[in-house]
Amino acid sequence: MLYAIYRAYTGYRSNSVFTKTDDSVRHWTVTIAHIQLLTGILLYTQSPVIKYFWKNYHEAIHQQEITFFGLVHISIMVTAIVILTVGSALAKRKDIHREKFRTMLLWFLLALIIIFIAIPWPFSPLANRVYFRPF
């Protein structure tokens, strides 16, 4: 996604032609994001934290970190992928090259910002996890 944003930014700034390579980067960025989403949904359904959350919803909803992983994280990530997909579809349908780059840049950047918000960073106020957990 970073590479797609970089290509969109440089293409928009230099008023370049939207090449077949740019279109491939757009397409594969969204495809990889969808694969990542499906992998995340699979892991979501298998997580013991999520199973606890849904079995004990009335108690778990009051625990901020469990609520983050049970509802907030997945909702925000799905929203980010929807935004990425909409941006890709809009960029694909634009006729002017500069508008394709601009659309791709804005929507992909918005999706990336939303993804960064949903990550449980060690400094996140929503839910924090250390970078590496010793087992």
ZADO-894454 format. One record per residue: x, y, z of N, C-alpha, C, O in turn. Coordinates in nm, 4 decimals, padded with zeros to 6 digits, always signed. Layout:
ATOM        n_X        n_Y        n_Z       ca_X       ca_Y       ca_Z        c_X        c_Y        c_Z        o_X        o_Y        o_Z
ATOM          X          Y          Z          X          Y          Z          X          Y          Z          X          Y          Z
...
//
This chain:
ATOM        n_X        n_Y        n_Z       ca_X       ca_Y       ca_Z        c_X        c_Y        c_Z        o_X        o_Y        o_Z
ATOM   +00.0820   -00.1180   +00.0000   +00.0000   +00.0000   +00.0000   +00.0872   +00.1255   +00.0000   +00.0543   +00.2255   -00.0638
ATOM   +00.1977   +00.1185   +00.0720   +00.2888   +00.2332   +00.0727   +00.3433   +00.2613   -00.0675   +00.3557   +00.3768   -00.1084
ATOM   +00.3752   +00.1556   -00.1392   +00.4267   +00.1726   -00.2752   +00.3193   +00.2321   -00.3667   +00.3493   +00.3174   -00.4502
ATOM   +00.1958   +00.1878   -00.3515   +00.0858   +00.2422   -00.4327   +00.0651   +00.3902   -00.4011   +00.0424   +00.4704   -00.4917
ATOM   +00.0726   +00.4261   -00.2749   +00.0582   +00.5668   -00.2362   +00.1738   +00.6486   -00.2921   +00.1545   +00.7607   -00.3390
ATOM   +00.2935   +00.5924   -00.2869   +00.4102   +00.6618   -00.3424   +00.3938   +00.6849   -00.4930   +00.4194   +00.7947   -00.5425
ATOM   +00.3515   +00.5817   -00.5647   +00.3331   +00.5956   -00.7106   +00.2225   +00.6966   -00.7420   +00.2343   +00.7747   -00.8364
ATOM   +00.1162   +00.6949   -00.6635   +00.0071   +00.7902   -00.6856   +00.0548   +00.9326   -00.6581   +00.0214   +01.0250   -00.7322
ATOM   +00.1317   +00.9496   -00.5531   +00.1824   +01.0833   -00.5190   +00.2765   +01.1363   -00.6272   +00.2620   +01.2498   -00.6725
ATOM   +00.3727   +01.0537   -00.6682   +00.4679   +01.0993   -00.7697   +00.3996   +01.1207   -00.9048   +00.4335   +01.2143   -00.9771
ATOM   +00.3048   +01.0355   -00.9386   +00.2310   +01.0531   -01.0639   +00.1457   +01.1784   -01.0629   +00.1358   +01.2483   -01.1637
ATOM   +00.0844   +01.2068   -00.9496   +00.0021   +01.3269   -00.9380   +00.0879   +01.4532   -00.9417   +00.0541   +01.5503   -01.0093
ATOM   +00.1993   +01.4508   -00.8683   +00.2875   +01.5685   -00.8633   +00.3487   +01.6007   -00.9990   +00.3589   +01.7174   -01.0368
ATOM   +00.3891   +01.4980   -01.0716   +00.4573   +01.5201   -01.1993   +00.3614   +01.5215   -01.3192   +00.4040   +01.5362   -01.4337
ATOM   +00.2321   +01.5061   -01.2913   +00.1318   +01.5060   -01.3980   +00.1641   +01.3988   -01.5032   +00.1583   +01.4241   -01.6235
ATOM   +00.1978   +01.2800   -01.4552   +00.2376   +01.1691   -01.5424   +00.1168   +01.0995   -01.6039   +00.0019   +01.1240   -01.5670
ATOM   +00.1470   +01.0130   -01.6977   +00.0454   +00.9269   -01.7576   +00.0252   +00.8069   -01.6653   +00.1218   +00.7504   -01.6142
ATOM   -00.0985   +00.7690   -01.6445   -00.1326   +00.6537   -01.5620   -00.1068   +00.5283   -01.6450   -00.1883   +00.4908   -01.7292
ATOM   +00.0058   +00.4646   -01.6208   +00.0498   +00.3525   -01.7035   -00.0155   +00.2213   -01.6617   -00.0886   +00.2142   -01.5630
ATOM   +00.0134   +00.1187   -01.7397   -00.0345   -00.0150   -01.7068   +00.0270   -00.0629   -01.5753   -00.0372   -00.1350   -01.4989
ATOM   +00.1515   -00.0225   -01.5493   +00.2165   -00.0570   -01.4231   +00.1436   +00.0076   -01.3058   +00.1228   -00.0565   -01.2028
ATOM   +00.1049   +00.1332   -01.3205   +00.0289   +00.2014   -01.2148   -00.1039   +00.1305   -01.1894   -00.1461   +00.1148   -01.0748
ATOM   -00.1688   +00.0882   -01.2964   -00.2947   +00.0167   -01.2817   -00.2731   -00.1187   -01.2139   -00.3558   -00.1614   -01.1333
ATOM   -00.1641   -00.1853   -01.2455   -00.1329   -00.3130   -01.1806   -00.1049   -00.2936   -01.0321   -00.1492   -00.3732   -00.9492
ATOM   -00.0323   -00.1890   -00.9990   -00.0041   -00.1599   -00.8576   -00.1353   -00.1336   -00.7836   -00.1548   -00.1833   -00.6727
ATOM   -00.2244   -00.0566   -00.8435   -00.3558   -00.0307   -00.7847   -00.4312   -00.1612   -00.7618   -00.4823   -00.1865   -00.6527
ATOM   -00.4371   -00.2428   -00.8653   -00.5105   -00.3694   -00.8587   -00.4512   -00.4634   -00.7532   -00.5253   -00.5176   -00.6711
ATOM   -00.3197   -00.4835   -00.7540   -00.2573   -00.5787   -00.6624   -00.2583   -00.5306   -00.5179   -00.2611   -00.6113   -00.4251
ATOM   -00.2561   -00.4001   -00.4993   -00.2666   -00.3473   -00.3627   -00.4001   -00.3867   -00.3017   -00.4057   -00.4317   -00.1872
ATOM   -00.5065   -00.3699   -00.3772   -00.6399   -00.4045   -00.3276   -00.6547   -00.5562   -00.3131   -00.7152   -00.6039   -00.2171
ATOM   -00.6004   -00.6303   -00.4068   -00.6081   -00.7765   -00.3994   -00.5372   -00.8288   -00.2745   -00.5910   -00.9135   -00.2032
ATOM   -00.4175   -00.7788   -00.2483   -00.3427   -00.8212   -00.1293   -00.4153   -00.7784   -00.0023   -00.4164   -00.8524   +00.0961
ATOM   -00.4756   -00.6607   -00.0032   -00.5520   -00.6146   +00.1132   -00.6717   -00.7056   +00.1392   -00.7043   -00.7336   +00.2546
ATOM   -00.7377   -00.7524   +00.0321   -00.8499   -00.8434   +00.0497   -00.8035   -00.9786   +00.1048   -00.8711   -01.0377   +00.1890
ATOM   -00.6914   -01.0263   +00.0588   -00.6360   -01.1518   +00.1120   -00.6029   -01.1349   +00.2597   -00.6309   -01.2232   +00.3408
ATOM   -00.5437   -01.0218   +00.2941   -00.5112   -00.9937   +00.4341   -00.6393   -00.9870   +00.5187   -00.6421   -01.0366   +00.6313
ATOM   -00.7434   -00.9265   +00.4649   -00.8703   -00.9190   +00.5377   -00.9282   -01.0587   +00.5607   -00.9734   -01.0898   +00.6709
ATOM   -00.9271   -01.1418   +00.4583   -00.9790   -01.2779   +00.4744   -00.8970   -01.3573   +00.5752   -00.9524   -01.4336   +00.6544
ATOM   -00.7660   -01.3396   +00.5725   -00.6799   -01.4050   +00.6718   -00.7137   -01.3550   +00.8117   -00.7217   -01.4339   +00.9059
ATOM   -00.7336   -01.2240   +00.8257   -00.7703   -01.1664   +00.9543   -00.9039   -01.2171   +01.0049   -00.9190   -01.2438   +01.1241
ATOM   -01.0009   -01.2306   +00.9160   -01.1323   -01.2822   +00.9564   -01.1201   -01.4276   +01.0019   -01.1837   -01.4677   +01.0994
ATOM   -01.0395   -01.5057   +00.9323   -01.0171   -01.6445   +00.9737   -00.9535   -01.6498   +01.1125   -00.9974   -01.7267   +01.1981
ATOM   -00.8513   -01.5690   +01.1349   -00.7880   -01.5650   +01.2670   -00.8841   -01.5118   +01.3733   -00.8820   -01.5576   +01.4875
ATOM   -00.9669   -01.4169   +01.3367   -01.0672   -01.3612   +01.4274   -01.1601   -01.4706   +01.4787   -01.1894   -01.4770   +01.5981
ATOM   -01.2060   -01.5562   +01.3882   -01.3007   -01.6605   +01.4284   -01.2368   -01.7679   +01.5153   -01.3069   -01.8403   +01.5860
ATOM   -01.1040   -01.7788   +01.5106   -01.0349   -01.8819   +01.5875   -00.9754   -01.8307   +01.7184   -00.9286   -01.9103   +01.7998
ATOM   -00.9765   -01.7013   +01.7395   -00.9116   -01.6412   +01.8559   -00.9858   -01.6738   +01.9855   -01.1082   -01.6619   +01.9916
ATOM   -00.9121   -01.7148   +02.0892   -00.9768   -01.7399   +02.2188   -01.0328   -01.6117   +02.2812   -01.1329   -01.6168   +02.3528
ATOM   -00.9705   -01.4992   +02.2554   -01.0209   -01.3715   +02.3077   -01.1575   -01.3408   +02.2462   -01.2490   -01.2970   +02.3159
ATOM   -01.1705   -01.3635   +02.1182   -01.2965   -01.3364   +02.0492   -01.4047   -01.4347   +02.0932   -01.5204   -01.3968   +02.1115
ATOM   -01.3670   -01.5587   +02.1097   -01.4638   -01.6576   +02.1580   -01.5139   -01.6201   +02.2970   -01.6333   -01.6305   +02.3252
ATOM   -01.4227   -01.5764   +02.3839   -01.4624   -01.5291   +02.5168   -01.5545   -01.4082   +02.5055   -01.6558   -01.4002   +02.5749
ATOM   -01.5194   -01.3146   +02.4183   -01.5979   -01.1924   +02.4018   -01.7425   -01.2248   +02.3646   -01.8349   -01.1698   +02.4246
ATOM   -01.7634   -01.3120   +02.2682   -01.8995   -01.3408   +02.2232   -01.9760   -01.4312   +02.3193   -02.0986   -01.4217   +02.3266
ATOM   -01.9077   -01.5184   +02.3932   -01.9765   -01.6035   +02.4916   -02.0144   -01.5249   +02.6165   -02.1161   -01.5532   +02.6798
ATOM   -01.9328   -01.4268   +02.6516   -01.9556   -01.3474   +02.7725   -01.9708   -01.2001   +02.7368   -01.9067   -01.1131   +02.7957
ATOM   -02.0554   -01.1746   +02.6410   -02.0669   -01.0400   +02.5839   -02.0974   -00.9333   +02.6897   -02.0336   -00.8280   +02.6905
ATOM   -02.1923   -00.9586   +02.7776   -02.2356   -00.8559   +02.8725   -02.1264   -00.8184   +02.9727   -02.1219   -00.7041   +03.0181
ATOM   -02.0396   -00.9110   +03.0077   -01.9274   -00.8784   +03.0951   -01.8087   -00.8238   +03.0143   -01.7417   -00.7296   +03.0567
ATOM   -01.7843   -00.8837   +02.8990   -01.6666   -00.8484   +02.8187   -01.6773   -00.7097   +02.7566   -01.5752   -00.6451   +02.7332
ATOM   -01.7974   -00.6633   +02.7297   -01.8142   -00.5333   +02.6656   -01.7636   -00.4201   +02.7558   -01.7348   -00.3107   +02.7072
ATOM   -01.7529   -00.4450   +02.8831   -01.7046   -00.3441   +02.9780   -01.5530   -00.3458   +02.9938   -01.4978   -00.2613   +03.0641
ATOM   -01.4858   -00.4394   +02.9305   -01.3396   -00.4470   +02.9345   -01.2861   -00.3894   +02.8040   -01.3071   -00.4458   +02.6967
ATOM   -01.2173   -00.2771   +02.8146   -01.1786   -00.2003   +02.6962   -01.0944   -00.2800   +02.5973   -01.1202   -00.2752   +02.4771
ATOM   -00.9949   -00.3528   +02.6454   -00.9070   -00.4241   +02.5526   -00.9794   -00.5386   +02.4825   -00.9582   -00.5612   +02.3633
ATOM   -01.0630   -00.6096   +02.5536   -01.1372   -00.7196   +02.4910   -01.2403   -00.6654   +02.3927   -01.2616   -00.7240   +02.2865
ATOM   -01.3041   -00.5543   +02.4271   -01.3982   -00.4908   +02.3348   -01.3266   -00.4421   +02.2101   -01.3804   -00.4512   +02.0998
ATOM   -01.2052   -00.3905   +02.2269   -01.1280   -00.3464   +02.1106   -01.1091   -00.4604   +02.0119   -01.1347   -00.4441   +01.8926
ATOM   -01.0643   -00.5765   +02.0608   -01.0406   -00.6884   +01.9701   -01.1699   -00.7542   +01.9239   -01.1756   -00.8069   +01.8129
ATOM   -01.2737   -00.7520   +02.0069   -01.4003   -00.8154   +01.9700   -01.4827   -00.7370   +01.8702   -01.5494   -00.7960   +01.7853
ATOM   -01.4794   -00.6044   +01.8789   -01.5642   -00.5224   +01.7927   -01.4891   -00.4158   +01.7143   -01.5027   -00.4064   +01.5923
ATOM   -01.4108   -00.3363   +01.7839   -01.3517   -00.2165   +01.7250   -01.2506   -00.2507   +01.6160   -01.2589   -00.1981   +01.5051
ATOM   -01.1567   -00.3371   +01.6462   -01.0493   -00.3702   +01.5529   -01.1044   -00.4224   +01.4207   -01.0673   -00.3734   +01.3141
ATOM   -01.1911   -00.5198   +01.4274   -01.2420   -00.5786   +01.3037   -01.3309   -00.4801   +01.2271   -01.3281   -00.4771   +01.1041
ATOM   -01.4087   -00.4006   +01.2984   -01.4951   -00.3023   +01.2318   -01.4125   -00.1976   +01.1576   -01.4428   -00.1624   +01.0436
ATOM   -01.3088   -00.1488   +01.2233   -01.2247   -00.0473   +01.1607   -01.1475   -00.1055   +01.0426   -01.1345   -00.0401   +00.9392
ATOM   -01.0970   -00.2257   +01.0566   -01.0221   -00.2876   +00.9464   -01.1118   -00.3150   +00.8254   -01.0709   -00.2918   +00.7117
ATOM   -01.2315   -00.3632   +00.8488   -01.3240   -00.3857   +00.7367   -01.3571   -00.2523   +00.6694   -01.3627   -00.2438   +00.5467
ATOM   -01.3788   -00.1494   +00.7495   -01.4056   -00.0159   +00.6948   -01.2890   +00.0322   +00.6086   -01.3100   +00.0876   +00.5007
ATOM   -01.1670   +00.0111   +00.6558   -01.0489   +00.0530   +00.5792   -01.0412   -00.0193   +00.4453   -01.0083   +00.0423   +00.3439
ATOM   -01.0708   -00.1479   +00.4433   -01.0647   -00.2237   +00.3184   -01.1778   -00.1817   +00.2243   -01.1589   -00.1796   +00.1027
ATOM   -01.2936   -00.1488   +00.2784   -01.4025   -00.0967   +00.1948   -01.3606   +00.0355   +00.1316   -01.3837   +00.0573   +00.0127
ATOM   -01.2992   +00.1236   +00.2099   -01.2519   +00.2525   +00.1574   -01.1465   +00.2303   +00.0491   -01.1488   +00.2968   -00.0544
ATOM   -01.0556   +00.1386   +00.0722   -00.9530   +00.1057   -00.0264   -01.0162   +00.0546   -00.1560   -00.9752   +00.0937   -00.2653
ATOM   -01.1141   -00.0312   -00.1433   -01.1817   -00.0880   -00.2598   -01.2593   +00.0185   -00.3368   -01.2544   +00.0219   -00.4598
ATOM   -01.3298   +00.1041   -00.2664   -01.4043   +00.2123   -00.3313   -01.3074   +00.3057   -00.4034   -01.3321   +00.3455   -00.5172
ATOM   -01.1974   +00.3404   -00.3373   -01.0976   +00.4270   -00.4005   -01.0389   +00.3656   -00.5258   -01.0180   +00.4347   -00.6255
ATOM   -01.0124   +00.2370   -00.5213   -00.9593   +00.1677   -00.6377   -01.0592   +00.1697   -00.7526   -01.0222   +00.1956   -00.8671
ATOM   -01.1860   +00.1425   -00.7221   -01.2896   +00.1416   -00.8257   -01.3093   +00.2808   -00.8851   -01.3266   +00.2950   -01.0061
ATOM   -01.3068   +00.3826   -00.8009   -01.3219   +00.5196   -00.8509   -01.2037   +00.5601   -00.9383   -01.2215   +00.6222   -01.0430
ATOM   -01.0831   +00.5247   -00.8949   -00.9639   +00.5590   -00.9735   -00.9653   +00.4874   -01.1081   -00.9256   +00.5441   -01.2099
ATOM   -01.0102   +00.3653   -01.1078   -01.0144   +00.2865   -01.2313   -01.1073   +00.3496   -01.3341   -01.0829   +00.3396   -01.4544
ATOM   -01.2125   +00.4138   -01.2879   -01.3135   +00.4678   -01.3784   -01.2875   +00.6111   -01.4233   -01.3598   +00.6627   -01.5085
ATOM   -01.1866   +00.6757   -01.3683   -01.1543   +00.8131   -01.4093   -01.0929   +00.8119   -01.5484   -01.0234   +00.7173   -01.5854
ATOM   -01.1184   +00.9163   -01.6249   -01.0650   +00.9267   -01.7598   -00.9342   +01.0051   -01.7650   -00.8475   +00.9759   -01.8474
ATOM   -00.9199   +01.1031   -01.6787   -00.8011   +01.1885   -01.6787   -00.6947   +01.1253   -01.5889   -00.7226   +01.0880   -01.4750
ATOM   -00.5731   +01.1139   -01.6410   -00.4648   +01.0468   -01.5694   -00.4381   +01.1107   -01.4337   -00.4236   +01.0406   -01.3336
ATOM   -00.4316   +01.2426   -01.4303   -00.4039   +01.3123   -01.3040   -00.5135   +01.2841   -01.2018   -00.4843   +01.2727   -01.0827
ATOM   -00.6373   +01.2728   -01.2449   -00.7484   +01.2418   -01.1545   -00.7397   +01.0986   -01.1019   -00.7766   +01.0722   -00.9875
ATOM   -00.6913   +01.0070   -01.1843   -00.6705   +00.8695   -01.1382   -00.5708   +00.8671   -01.0238   -00.5941   +00.8043   -00.9206
ATOM   -00.4577   +00.9375   -01.0438   -00.3563   +00.9435   -00.9393   -00.4102   +01.0110   -00.8133   -00.3857   +00.9642   -00.7021
ATOM   -00.4826   +01.1195   -00.8307   -00.5356   +01.1950   -00.7168   -00.6343   +01.1100   -00.6371   -00.6275   +01.1051   -00.5143
ATOM   -00.7251   +01.0439   -00.7065   -00.8243   +00.9585   -00.6411   -00.7568   +00.8444   -00.5661   -00.7898   +00.8156   -00.4510
ATOM   -00.6634   +00.7809   -00.6323   -00.5907   +00.6713   -00.5697   -00.5147   +00.7197   -00.4460   -00.5176   +00.6551   -00.3413
ATOM   -00.4477   +00.8326   -00.4589   -00.3706   +00.8877   -00.3479   -00.4599   +00.9172   -00.2284   -00.4277   +00.8755   -00.1172
ATOM   -00.5689   +00.9863   -00.2470   -00.6547   +01.0263   -00.1353   -00.7211   +00.9068   -00.0671   -00.7181   +00.8961   +00.0555
ATOM   -00.7802   +00.8184   -00.1443   -00.8518   +00.7051   -00.0853   -00.7572   +00.6040   -00.0210   -00.7861   +00.5520   +00.0868
ATOM   -00.6442   +00.5758   -00.0865   -00.5487   +00.4811   -00.0300   -00.4843   +00.5379   +00.0963   -00.4622   +00.4650   +00.1929
ATOM   -00.4546   +00.6658   +00.0957   -00.3966   +00.7297   +00.2142   -00.4967   +00.7280   +00.3299   -00.4590   +00.7016   +00.4440
ATOM   -00.6218   +00.7557   +00.3013   -00.7251   +00.7498   +00.4051   -00.7359   +00.6082   +00.4623   -00.7455   +00.5913   +00.5839
ATOM   -00.7343   +00.5077   +00.3765   -00.7410   +00.3689   +00.4227   -00.6200   +00.3340   +00.5089   -00.6339   +00.2658   +00.6105
ATOM   -00.5022   +00.3802   +00.4695   -00.3814   +00.3519   +00.5476   -00.3874   +00.4181   +00.6849   -00.3481   +00.3570   +00.7843
ATOM   -00.4349   +00.5394   +00.6917   -00.4482   +00.6087   +00.8209   -00.5454   +00.5329   +00.9113   -00.5195   +00.5161   +01.0305
ATOM   -00.6555   +00.4879   +00.8554   -00.7534   +00.4121   +00.9334   -00.6936   +00.2798   +00.9816   -00.7184   +00.2383   +01.0948
ATOM   -00.6162   +00.2145   +00.8975   -00.5499   +00.0898   +00.9385   -00.4531   +00.1159   +01.0534   -00.4477   +00.0384   +01.1490
ATOM   -00.3774   +00.2237   +01.0446   -00.2843   +00.2569   +01.1526   -00.3573   +00.2838   +01.2835   -00.3058   +00.2515   +01.3905
ATOM   -00.4752   +00.3419   +01.2766   -00.5542   +00.3668   +01.3980   -00.5988   +00.2353   +01.4610   -00.6056   +00.2247   +01.5835
ATOM   -00.6290   +00.1355   +01.3789   -00.6824   +00.0088   +01.4283   -00.5759   -00.0872   +01.4799   -00.6097   -00.1892   +01.5399
ATOM   -00.4498   -00.0575   +01.4584   -00.3433   -00.1461   +01.5053   -00.3227   -00.1256   +01.6552   -00.3147   -00.0114   +01.7005
ATOM   -00.3139   -00.2321   +01.7324   -00.2925   -00.2173   +01.8771   -00.1454   -00.1879   +01.9102   -00.0742   -00.2742   +01.9617
ATOM   -00.1023   -00.0687   +01.8808   +00.0356   -00.0274   +01.9070   +00.0614   -00.0271   +02.0586   -00.0334   -00.0187   +02.1366
ATOM   +00.1875   -00.0360   +02.1007   +00.2163   -00.0276   +02.2446   +00.1745   +00.1061   +02.3068   +00.1545   +00.1133   +02.4281
ATOM   +00.1612   +00.2096   +02.2277   +00.1244   +00.3414   +02.2775   -00.0225   +00.3771   +02.2513   -00.0645   +00.4893   +02.2796
ATOM   -00.0997   +00.2839   +02.1984   -00.2390   +00.3112   +02.1622   -00.3270   +00.3253   +02.2867   -00.3150   +00.2455   +02.3797
ATOM   -00.4151   +00.4254   +02.2897   -00.5076   +00.4378   +02.4022   -00.6236   +00.3372   +02.3947   -00.6908   +00.3132   +02.4950
ATOM   -00.6471   +00.2787   +02.2772   -00.7576   +00.1844   +02.2611   -00.7240   +00.0478   +02.3194   -00.7997   -00.0064   +02.3999
ATOM   -00.6132   -00.0060   +02.2797   -00.5643   -00.1348   +02.3299   -00.4178   -00.1425   +02.2926   -00.3808   -00.1144   +02.1786
ATOM   -00.3361   -00.1795   +02.3858   -00.1946   -00.1839   +02.3508   -00.1368   -00.3220   +02.3745   -00.1739   -00.3938   +02.4674
ATOM   -00.0466   -00.3547   +02.2883   +00.0263   -00.4808   +02.2963   +00.1728   -00.4487   +02.2740   +00.2064   -00.3553   +02.2012
ATOM   +00.2590   -00.5255   +02.3362   +00.4015   -00.5076   +02.3117   +00.4328   -00.5552   +02.1707   +00.3578   -00.6346   +02.1137
ATOM   +00.5435   -00.5070   +02.1139   +00.5792   -00.5476   +01.9780   +00.6054   -00.6978   +01.9691   +00.5597   -00.7633   +01.8754
ATOM   +00.6775   -00.7517   +02.0645   +00.7067   -00.8951   +02.0670   +00.6730   -00.9489   +02.2041   +00.7205   -00.8977   +02.3055
ATOM   +00.5900   -01.0535   +02.2069   +00.5522   -01.1148   +02.3342   +00.6325   -01.2408   +02.3564   +00.6313   -01.3297   +02.2713
ATOM   +00.7023   -01.2514   +02.4684   +00.7701   -01.3779   +02.4988   +00.6673   -01.4807   +02.5437   +00.5780   -01.4488   +02.6221
ATOM   +00.6787   -01.6021   +02.4954   +00.5798   -01.7046   +02.5274   +00.6254   -01.7922   +02.6383   +00.5536   -01.8841   +02.6779
//
